[in-house]
Amino acid sequence: MDNARPYRVTSEDEFPIIDIAPYLAGVDGALETFAAQVRVAFERVGFMMMVNHGLDWGVIDSAFAGSKQFHDLPHEEKLELKVNEHQLGFVPMGLSLNKNHSVDSTSGLKTNAMENLTYHQERAPDDPKVLSGERFRGLNQWPEESSVPGFRASQVAYHSMMSELGYRMLPAVARALEMPAAYFDDYFKDPTIVVRMVKYPAVGELREDQFGSASHTDAGFITMLPQSNQPGLQIKTPDGEWVDHSPNSRGVIVNSGTTLRRWSNDRFKASPHRVTAATAEDRYSLAFFFNPDLDDVIVPVESCCTDETPCKYEPQRYGDFFAAYLAGAYSHQKAAAE
């Protein structure tokens, strides 16, 4: 069975652990050192682990606690926040598709054994993009304060803190591609910053029609994932082997997405990964996706296009790419695209 365990655990060579404290402190030469480490990690496998990242783990613990409280609500109450066309809200089991684009378990194909609440950065009701109905620019859907006290505040604090770290990553990724440190700044003026607050219920053994989270690559620029205490993440190495990632206390996983792969003209990998839910305890995840503005046009950077390696990708608006990706990952978005 594809989700059978155990797998070999990732080595540090495959999953480098990078201390970013010198870079964050502004030590002379630390940007170039960090950029070189990012370059090796993303060229080799597309994953790394950051430690000494300066994050307030109390904010992360509060966000995890809020996630558990939310997912413990009655299903009917969560369905009042069911995900909408903006990809904001509660995603129950059955809406999240596998790589075969299954719609539900009755189709004969597999579905993902997970549910999540998806939210973006907060927007004001009078935001012009909200008022115009621009897709993916709606208002977040939150449970009532009386149902989950402090939930909204804890998630907004988490989103804000992780966003600051995302912005600190931009110069390092730019220099990793041998571009000016400010290269990506204009692409993140009004970015698409998404949190997927996931619960993988412990199922003991997956049914034949289930994945935990099927093999996939992320759509965007980078994904950051503060570590859960529960194992389950599996990464596909360049030689095609699936390996388990062993959790690192208070580390933050960073992986490159398909948009960054396109920007790098395939120099950086966007490696497939998946999650098994065949564990003894429920697993929670606070996946943080740091992506450019929907209107930004993604073109491979000059440093990655040469006579020997011509540009492989035509210019593409990120919002169009994002919509197409979601149509392949969620049944309601697939229906909206048809």
Helices and strands as residue ranges (DSSP letters): E 17-19, H 21-24, H 30-44, E 47-51, H 57-71, H 75-79, E 89-91, G 105-107, E 111-112, E 115-120, H 128-131, H 151-176, G 185-188, E 192-200, E 210-211, E 213-216, E 222-226, E 233-236, E 242-244, E 252-256, H 258-263, E 273-275, E 283-291, E 297-298, G 302-304, E 316-317, H 318-327, H 331-337
